[in-house]
Amino acid sequence: MTAPPGLHTSGIVDAHVHVFPPHFVSTRDDLIARDRWFELLYTNPKSLLATAESLIEAMDVAGVSRAVLCGFPWSDAGLCREHNAYMFDAVERFSDRLTWLGIVIPADPAALADAEWCFERGAAGMGELNADAQGFDWREVQSLEGIALFCVDRNMPILLHASEAVGHAYSGKGTATPERLLPFIERFQGLRVVAAHWGGGLPFFELMPEVAAVTGNVVYDCAASTYLYRPQVFRSVLDIVGPDRVLFGSDYPVLRMNRFLDRVRGLEWRDASERDAVLSTNARRVFGLDRLFGDVT
């Protein structure tokens, strides 16, 4: 798909999208049988699986300059490696549009070697790590020390799946609720953490001084927001944590990128700088986009 001139000059970054290798798409039933979390999310044939090419088309329609590819939280290290290889290849082919995060199983003995492979090939961070899907517990900080310190040493963020302790049930919700995340965040305060899905409500607990004291290096993305909260969540979180700690992320193809972006653009922003921080500059800072690729515009 050839985009109209000037379409990618917006500088907008979608900081949370998912793509799969084409052979994963064509062997969907086999993966459903192999991975419990994949089964939860993709047994329904209406649940879309996107490739890099379909993502680029969605970005062109929405007017998004760059997207950050998040790995799927496979429980099998071999599937993680296949997915990493595909995302690396996709970024090689669309280097002006895509950035990627490596996916590893944090408590796996090979996690650090796999993370190093990703780092050497330009991964901007690790994620989306998921305790329920990958069989670990965020409260068991000692078992996660290796991957956490690896990312601290290399100035890479970790994007983690977060869940709400209340509210409606849905496939893939999980149990990574704020009280389970907080011991990890507190132990590794030098680590940049991207807490997906509004951190499962963690920013609201930042009204408590003892929580705010340890979450200064945490940013929140709005992935899948319309499934979880009313639009007022943006204003509420921005007022609590400030405009530098919120990222636009659609969770494409869970949400249609253009439709969700239009809704976010239409929010009542305090000023243009706040809007631009959420839609662009925060992601560029957190994922080092200017350092890795130059200006995303």
N, C-alpha and C positions, 0 to 999 in steps of 0.2 A: 504493500500500500504506500503510495507516494503522498506525503503530506503537503498541504498548501504552503507556499512560502511564508515564513515567519511563525509557523504554528508552534515551534518549540522554543520560542524566545521568552516564554512566560517565566521560566525558572522554577516552576512548580515541581516539587518532589513528592511522589507517593512512596512513603517510607515503609510500606508493609504490603507486599504482594506475593503471590505464590504461583510458580510455574512447575511443570513436570516434563520429564523427557517424553518424547512421542511414544516410545515403546512402553512407558508406564501407562500412558493413556490407553494404548491398544490392549494391554494386559491387565486392565482394571480388576477383573474378577480374580485373577491370580493374586494380586496385591491385597484384595479384600480378605482372601483366605490366609495370607501371610502376616498381616499386621492388624491388630485389634483397633488401634486408633484410626487407621485408614478406613477400616470397616465401619466404624461409627459415623465417619464424615461422608463416606462416598458410596455406601450401599445404594442409596437413592440415586437412580440414574439421572435425575434432574440436577444433581450436584455437579457443577462444571469442573472439569480439569483443563487448565490452560497451558499452552506452550509459550515459549518466548515470542513466537511470531504473533499469536493471538493477543498477547500482552501488548506488543508494540502497536497493533491496530487499535486496541482500547486506549492506549496513551495518546495516539494521534487524534482520536475522536474527542477525548477529554481535554487535550491541550496540555498534557503533562510532559515535562522535559526529561525527567529521569525517574526511574523506579528502583527500589531496593528489593531484590529477590530474597525472600526468606525460605530457608530449607524446611522441608516437612520433618516432623519429629519421629523419624523411623525408630523402631526398637531393634532393628537389625543393622549392624555397622556396615555391612556390605551394601545395603540399600542407601544408607547415608553417603557412602563413597560414590555410588553411581549418580546420585542426585547432585553431589558437589561437582562431579566432572561435567555434568550437563550445564549447571549454572555457570561454571567457569567458561565453558564453550560459548554459552549464550552471551556472556559479557564480552568475550573476544569478538563475537560477530556484531554486537550492537554496543560497542564500547562508548559511544557518545550518548547512550540512552539508559544503560543498565549498570547497576552495582549489585554485588551479591554478598550474602552472609553464609558462612559455612555451617553445616549441620553435623554435629557429633553427638554421641551418647556420653554425657558428662562423666559418669562413673565407670565407663568402659576402660580397660587397661590401655587400649589403643587410642584413646581420645586425644591425647596430646600430640601424638604423631600425626593423626588425621587433621588436627587443628593447624599444625605447622604446615602441612601440605596446602591447606586453604590459604593460610597467611602468605606463603611464598607465591601464591598465584593471585594475590590482590584482593582477597576477601576483606571487606570493610568491617567485619565483626563476626559474631557467632549467633546463630538462632534460626528459627524460633525454638528454643529449648522448652521442653514440656515434661514436667515431672510425672504426670499421669500416663502419658504416652510412652515415656522412655524408662520408667521404672526406678525413679530416684525420688528423694525428698529434699526440698529446699531447706528444711530445718537441719538436715544432717550436713552441716557446713564442712566438716572435715573431708568428706568424700568428694566435695566439689572444689576443694582448695586448688587442685591442679589446674583445672580449666579457668578458674577465676584469676589466679595469679598469672597464668599464661596471657590472658587478655589484658590485665593491668600492665604487664611488662611490655606488651606490644601496642599499647594505647588503642585497644579494640573494645567496643562495647559488646555486651551480651543482651540480646533481645529474648525475653522470656514470656511465655504464655501465662496470663493471669486470669483468675476466675472470681466471680462474685459469690459471696457467702449466702446471699439471699436472692430472691427473684425467681423467674421462671426457669425450668429445666430445658436444656437443649442439647443436641448431640455435640459432644466435644467440650462441654462446659468445664469439667474437671474440678479439682479440689485445690488448685494453687491460689488460695485466698490470701488476703493481706497478712493475716497473722502467721501464715506459713512462709510467706516471702520475706518478712521482715528480719528474721535471724540471718539469712543470707546477705541481705542488703546491709545490715548493721555490721556484720563481720568483715565485709569487703567494701568499705566506704570509698576506697580509691578506684573502684571499678565503676565505669559508666554502665548503667542499667537502663534498658528501654523496656518498660513494663507495658506489654500490649493490652489492648482492650480496656484502656483507662485504668490499668493496674488492678482490675477487679474491685475498684472502689478505694484503693489505697490513698489517692490524693485527698479524699475527704477526711481521712485520719490524720492528715498533716495539719489539721486544725489543733491537734494535740501537740504541744511543744516537744515532748519526748520523741514523737515520731518525726516531726519536722527536723529535729536535730541530726537524724541519721539518713535522711532521704534527699539531701541536697544534690547528689549526683545521679538521681533517678529522673528520667523523662518518661512521659506517658504518650502512647499513640492512641488514636481513636479508631483503630481497626474494628470493623463490624459494628460500629457505633449504633446504627439505626436498629439493630436487633436487640440492643441492650438498654438504651437510654433515650429520653426525650432530647431534643436539640439543645435544651438549656444546659446540658452537661458541659458544653464548651465554655460558656460564660462562668459557670460555677467553678470549674477546675482552673481556668485561667485566673480567676480572682483569688484562688487559694494559693496556687504554686507560682504564678507569674507567667508571662508570655514566652519565656525562654525555655520552658520545660514541657511543651506540648508539640507533638508531631502529627501532621496529616498522614494517615495511612488508611487505605480503603479495605484491605484484606481481599482485594481482587483475586479471583473472580467471585468470591462470596457476595460482594456488593458490586454493582455496576459502577465503574470508576467515574464516568462522566456524570451520572445522576447524583452520586454522593458528593462529588466535588462541587457541583452546582449548588447543592444544599449548603455546603460549608462556606462557599463564597458568599452566599446570601445571608449569612448570620450578621448580627449587629456587632461589629467590631468597634473597639474604642478608637482605633485609628489604623491607618494603613500599615504602620510598622508592626502592630500586633498581628494583623492578618498575614503579612509577609513572613513573620517569624514562624508561624504555624505551618504555612504552606511551603516554605522554602528554606529560610536561613537556619532554622534549628536543625533540620536534617543534614544540611551541608556541614554544620559544625560537628554534630554527634557522630556522623559516619565518615568524616574527613573527606568529603567529596571534592572540595577545592584542592586538597593535597593530592588525592589520588588521580583526579582527572582534569583539573583546572576548573574554571567557572562552568557550572552546569548549564548556563544559558548559551 
